[in-house]
Amino acid sequence: MDIVYLNGEYLPLAEAKVSVLDRGFLFGDGVYEVIPAYAGRLFRLEDHIQRLNNSLNGIRLPLNYTVSDWEAIFLPLLDGGKDQYIYLQITRGYSPKRDHGFPQQTRPTIFAMCSDILPFAGRINGIRAITMDDTRWQLCHIKAITLLGNILLRQEALDQGCAEAILVKNGQAIEGAASNLFAVVDGILLTPPKTNDILPGITRDVILELAKKHGIAHREDLISLEALHAASEIWVASSTREIVPVVELDGVSVGDGQPGPVWHAMDQLLQAYKKSLS
Ligand SMILES: Cc1ncc(COP(=O)(O)O)c(C=O)c1O
């Protein structure tokens, strides 16, 4: 990650500087994307840019960049052979005055960097998770940089020896602090439907597509806390960790306490799908 992109320039990381009056710094007024790249190829770029545009529209900061414009910005940051991800952050930019209202003139700050995807051991061995009340805001479909709610929830999980917090709203388990939620209940793979309560994950979409294509019984439906506790398998999914089986929830084994058969099948399908694109 020696070279990063900032507002039209490629710079050494140490030289990339943003004003302390940037609204991203002062208010968390911005959005972000995380886009994996396997063997130098950006994964589901159109979907990530569509979600980015939805996030930008959600904060009233639309930008006129095409998918090709973004691709041209990202490609020089990638290092061909490795599994990596682009982190893209866009804020409402610098304003000379700290004021909650939007500035008269907006010049967004656009920052992108590339990092290696480090293998996550929990993907193979499974992780422990705990359920926690969802204390975040009401616009969780926007990929906002304002992540304090998610961070506090994830840290509470880590403090309790767990790798993820599964968030519960009105008695329904909805997603993880930084992942989408899947559960196998009565032999059917369930994931909560897309609403403002969850981030519409790209990995989630891929899993649903693969389930459809390969005849794995599935449904987008609410998962009550009771159903989650009775599930034979629970997974959390995200771009950088992929599909991670939860083998212990709230101190109790999930199924037989090992990654389950539906997870094995889906993990293989995802790995094959990734290979087929590179
Ligand atoms: C709250 C939340 N939900 C879901 C996801 C999964 O999204 P994706 O599969 O696009 O990485 C993330 C990813 O970071 C997230 O932060």
The ligand as an SDF file (V2000), in Angstrom:
LIG
                    3D

 16 16  0  0  0  0  0  0  0  0999 V2000
  -22.6470   -3.9430    8.5680 C   0  0  0  0  0  0  0  0  0  0  0  0
  -22.1950   -4.7800    7.4060 C   0  0  0  0  0  0  0  0  0  0  0  0
  -23.0490   -5.6500    6.8580 N   0  0  0  0  0  0  0  0  0  0  0  0
  -22.6790   -6.4400    5.8180 C   0  0  0  0  0  0  0  0  0  0  0  0
  -21.4060   -6.3830    5.2790 C   0  0  0  0  0  0  0  0  0  0  0  0
  -21.0340   -7.2910    4.1290 C   0  0  0  0  0  0  0  0  0  0  0  0
  -20.9730   -6.5810    2.9140 O   0  0  0  0  0  0  0  0  0  0  0  0
  -20.0400   -7.0880    1.7130 P   0  0  0  0  0  0  0  0  0  0  0  0
  -20.4160   -8.5090    1.4490 O   0  0  0  0  0  0  0  0  0  0  0  0
  -20.3960   -6.2060    0.5800 O   0  0  0  0  0  0  0  0  0  0  0  0
  -18.6290   -6.9640    2.1760 O   0  0  0  0  0  0  0  0  0  0  0  0
  -20.4810   -5.4830    5.8100 C   0  0  0  0  0  0  0  0  0  0  0  0
  -19.1340   -5.3890    5.2450 C   0  0  0  0  0  0  0  0  0  0  0  0
  -18.2660   -4.7650    5.7780 O   0  0  0  0  0  0  0  0  0  0  0  0
  -20.8910   -4.6440    6.8910 C   0  0  0  0  0  0  0  0  0  0  0  0
  -20.0280   -3.7520    7.4220 O   0  0  0  0  0  0  0  0  0  0  0  0
  1  2  1  0
  2  3  1  0
  2 15  2  0
  3  4  2  0
  4  5  1  0
  5  6  1  0
  5 12  2  0
  6  7  1  0
  7  8  1  0
  8  9  2  0
  8 10  1  0
  8 11  1  0
 12 13  1  0
 12 15  1  0
 13 14  2  0
 15 16  1  0
M  END
$$$$
